[in-house]
Amino acid sequence: MRKEHRPSTAAPTAAPLNGYVLPEDAHLALVQTRDQLRLLARLTEPGHAADDGELSLSPLALAHCFDRLASELDGIVDAAQWPRGME
């Protein structure tokens, strides 16, 4: 005798969260920071030239960019939250 498979009537349970929760605005800031770092990497590649000639970034300009990106990352890290009930 063969049993018929019946779908479960129990409500599906949510998978437990593993790790931190990052709010949507912090995720957007993280994506933008990643893109800015990629741009800086490209601009500082040896042999990279802009359309109208060589582009040079002074050490002071680079320091300012990296400082701003570090501040942005500080805000993202501060926004990350440990889910309640996972303590």
CYANA upper distance limits for C-alpha pairs under 8 A (distance plus 0.5 A):
 17 LEU  CA     83 PRO  CA      7.86
 19 GLY  CA     82 TRP  CA      7.20
 19 GLY  CA     83 PRO  CA      8.07
 20 TYR  CA     80 ALA  CA      6.58
 20 TYR  CA     81 GLN  CA      5.89
 20 TYR  CA     82 TRP  CA      5.21
 20 TYR  CA     83 PRO  CA      6.89
 21 VAL  CA     80 ALA  CA      6.15
 21 VAL  CA     81 GLN  CA      5.64
 21 VAL  CA     82 TRP  CA      6.66
 21 VAL  CA     83 PRO  CA      6.89
 22 LEU  CA     26 ALA  CA      6.75
 22 LEU  CA     27 HIS  CA      6.71
 22 LEU  CA     79 ALA  CA      7.09
 22 LEU  CA     80 ALA  CA      5.25
 22 LEU  CA     81 GLN  CA      7.00
 23 PRO  CA     27 HIS  CA      6.75
 23 PRO  CA     79 ALA  CA      7.38
 23 PRO  CA     80 ALA  CA      7.51
 24 GLU  CA     28 LEU  CA      6.76
 25 ASP  CA     29 ALA  CA      6.77
 26 ALA  CA     30 LEU  CA      6.63
 26 ALA  CA     75 GLY  CA      8.24
 26 ALA  CA     76 ILE  CA      5.75
 26 ALA  CA     79 ALA  CA      6.95
 26 ALA  CA     80 ALA  CA      8.34
 27 HIS  CA     31 VAL  CA      6.75
 27 HIS  CA     76 ILE  CA      8.10
 28 LEU  CA     32 GLN  CA      6.70
 29 ALA  CA     33 THR  CA      6.55
 29 ALA  CA     72 GLU  CA      7.84
 29 ALA  CA     76 ILE  CA      7.55
 30 LEU  CA     34 ARG  CA      6.69
 30 LEU  CA     73 LEU  CA      7.68
 30 LEU  CA     76 ILE  CA      7.24
 31 VAL  CA     35 ASP  CA      6.80
 32 GLN  CA     36 GLN  CA      6.66
 33 THR  CA     37 LEU  CA      6.68
 33 THR  CA     69 LEU  CA      6.97
 33 THR  CA     72 GLU  CA      7.80
 33 THR  CA     73 LEU  CA      8.10
 34 ARG  CA     38 ARG  CA      6.78
 35 ASP  CA     39 LEU  CA      6.73
 36 GLN  CA     40 LEU  CA      6.70
 37 LEU  CA     41 ALA  CA      6.60
 38 ARG  CA     42 ARG  CA      6.67
 39 LEU  CA     43 LEU  CA      6.59
 40 LEU  CA     44 THR  CA      6.61
 41 ALA  CA     45 GLU  CA      6.72
 42 ARG  CA     48 HIS  CA      7.81
 43 LEU  CA     48 HIS  CA      6.93
 43 LEU  CA     55 LEU  CA      8.11
 44 THR  CA     48 HIS  CA      7.65
 44 THR  CA     57 LEU  CA      8.12
 48 HIS  CA     54 GLU  CA      7.85
 48 HIS  CA     55 LEU  CA      8.20
 49 ALA  CA     53 GLY  CA      6.36
 49 ALA  CA     54 GLU  CA      5.19
 49 ALA  CA     55 LEU  CA      6.52
 50 ALA  CA     54 GLU  CA      6.17
 50 ALA  CA     55 LEU  CA      6.32
 57 LEU  CA     61 ALA  CA      6.63
 57 LEU  CA     62 LEU  CA      7.04
 58 SER  CA     62 LEU  CA      6.83
 59 PRO  CA     63 ALA  CA      6.53
 60 LEU  CA     64 HIS  CA      6.71
 61 ALA  CA     65 CYS  CA      6.78
 62 LEU  CA     66 PHE  CA      6.62
 63 ALA  CA     67 ASP  CA      6.49
 64 HIS  CA     68 ARG  CA      6.65
 65 CYS  CA     69 LEU  CA      6.66
 66 PHE  CA     70 ALA  CA      6.54
 67 ASP  CA     71 SER  CA      6.78
 68 ARG  CA     72 GLU  CA      6.75
 69 LEU  CA     73 LEU  CA      6.68
 70 ALA  CA     74 ASP  CA      6.69
 71 SER  CA     75 GLY  CA      6.97
 72 GLU  CA     76 ILE  CA      6.95
 73 LEU  CA     77 VAL  CA      6.63
 74 ASP  CA     78 ASP  CA      6.63
 75 GLY  CA     79 ALA  CA      6.68
 76 ILE  CA     80 ALA  CA      7.00
 82 TRP  CA     86 MET  CA      7.68
 82 TRP  CA     87 GLU  CA      8.30
 83 PRO  CA     87 GLU  CA      8.40
